[in-house]
Amino acid sequence: MLRSLPASHSLQLLLGLVVWALWLVAVYGGLSVACSVLPAPAERGPFGWVNGVLLALTVATAAFLAWAAFACGRAASRIDASTEHGVRQFIARAASALYAVAACSTLFVGLPLLVLWPCV
């Protein structure tokens, strides 16, 4: 979808945070379902299969968001900053920043997966 959507499209301002919100719902919903169906053993601590799957999803989501931030930032640098294209460049730069914030937020919220037992 990002390949067909130009970096200066206004939807780019929303997509990073939408991806982050969907990741958040998937992680916490998946955690709840996994713990009710097949809980991880407590003696393994945070190194169970539940945290492993959720950590893989977290890293994949953060990598996608970081790639999108890089792609929008690179596209913004190629846009001419003249007055008629200034808005397009601003949107691409703002989208790059929002994707980066979403990537950092994904990693920050996923950090407890490294230290906490999933099914408390």
Contacts in CASP RR format, 6 or more apart in sequence:
PFRMAT RR
TARGET T0000
AUTHOR 0000-0000-0000
METHOD contacts of the structure
MODEL  1
MLRSLPASHSLQLLLGLVVWALWLVAVYGGLSVACSVLPAPAERGPFGWV
NGVLLALTVATAAFLAWAAFACGRAASRIDASTEHGVRQFIARAASALYA
VAACSTLFVGLPLLVLWPCV
1 15 0 8 1.000
2 15 0 8 1.000
2 68 0 8 1.000
2 71 0 8 1.000
5 11 0 8 1.000
5 12 0 8 1.000
5 15 0 8 1.000
6 12 0 8 1.000
6 75 0 8 1.000
7 71 0 8 1.000
7 72 0 8 1.000
7 73 0 8 1.000
7 75 0 8 1.000
7 76 0 8 1.000
7 79 0 8 1.000
7 91 0 8 1.000
7 92 0 8 1.000
7 95 0 8 1.000
7 96 0 8 1.000
8 75 0 8 1.000
8 76 0 8 1.000
8 79 0 8 1.000
8 87 0 8 1.000
8 88 0 8 1.000
8 89 0 8 1.000
8 91 0 8 1.000
8 92 0 8 1.000
9 91 0 8 1.000
10 91 0 8 1.000
12 72 0 8 1.000
12 91 0 8 1.000
12 92 0 8 1.000
12 95 0 8 1.000
13 91 0 8 1.000
13 94 0 8 1.000
13 95 0 8 1.000
13 98 0 8 1.000
15 68 0 8 1.000
15 95 0 8 1.000
15 99 0 8 1.000
16 65 0 8 1.000
16 68 0 8 1.000
16 95 0 8 1.000
16 98 0 8 1.000
16 99 0 8 1.000
16 102 0 8 1.000
17 98 0 8 1.000
17 102 0 8 1.000
19 61 0 8 1.000
19 64 0 8 1.000
19 65 0 8 1.000
19 102 0 8 1.000
20 61 0 8 1.000
20 65 0 8 1.000
20 102 0 8 1.000
20 105 0 8 1.000
20 106 0 8 1.000
23 57 0 8 1.000
23 58 0 8 1.000
23 61 0 8 1.000
23 106 0 8 1.000
24 109 0 8 1.000
26 57 0 8 1.000
27 54 0 8 1.000
27 57 0 8 1.000
27 58 0 8 1.000
27 109 0 8 1.000
27 110 0 8 1.000
30 54 0 8 1.000
31 50 0 8 1.000
31 54 0 8 1.000
31 118 0 8 1.000
34 40 0 8 1.000
34 50 0 8 1.000
34 53 0 8 1.000
34 118 0 8 1.000
34 119 0 8 1.000
35 50 0 8 1.000
35 118 0 8 1.000
35 119 0 8 1.000
39 50 0 8 1.000
39 118 0 8 1.000
39 119 0 8 1.000
40 48 0 8 1.000
40 49 0 8 1.000
40 50 0 8 1.000
40 51 0 8 1.000
40 117 0 8 1.000
40 118 0 8 1.000
40 119 0 8 1.000
41 48 0 8 1.000
42 117 0 8 1.000
42 119 0 8 1.000
44 117 0 8 1.000
45 117 0 8 1.000
46 113 0 8 1.000
46 114 0 8 1.000
46 115 0 8 1.000
46 116 0 8 1.000
46 117 0 8 1.000
46 118 0 8 1.000
48 118 0 8 1.000
50 118 0 8 1.000
50 119 0 8 1.000
51 113 0 8 1.000
51 114 0 8 1.000
51 118 0 8 1.000
52 113 0 8 1.000
54 110 0 8 1.000
54 113 0 8 1.000
54 118 0 8 1.000
55 110 0 8 1.000
55 113 0 8 1.000
55 114 0 8 1.000
58 106 0 8 1.000
58 107 0 8 1.000
58 110 0 8 1.000
58 113 0 8 1.000
61 106 0 8 1.000
62 103 0 8 1.000
62 106 0 8 1.000
62 107 0 8 1.000
65 99 0 8 1.000
65 100 0 8 1.000
65 102 0 8 1.000
65 103 0 8 1.000
65 106 0 8 1.000
66 99 0 8 1.000
66 100 0 8 1.000
66 103 0 8 1.000
68 99 0 8 1.000
69 96 0 8 1.000
69 97 0 8 1.000
69 99 0 8 1.000
69 100 0 8 1.000
69 103 0 8 1.000
70 96 0 8 1.000
72 92 0 8 1.000
72 93 0 8 1.000
72 95 0 8 1.000
72 96 0 8 1.000
72 99 0 8 1.000
73 92 0 8 1.000
73 93 0 8 1.000
73 96 0 8 1.000
75 92 0 8 1.000
76 89 0 8 1.000
76 92 0 8 1.000
76 93 0 8 1.000
76 96 0 8 1.000
79 85 0 8 1.000
79 86 0 8 1.000
79 88 0 8 1.000
79 89 0 8 1.000
79 92 0 8 1.000
80 89 0 8 1.000
81 89 0 8 1.000
END
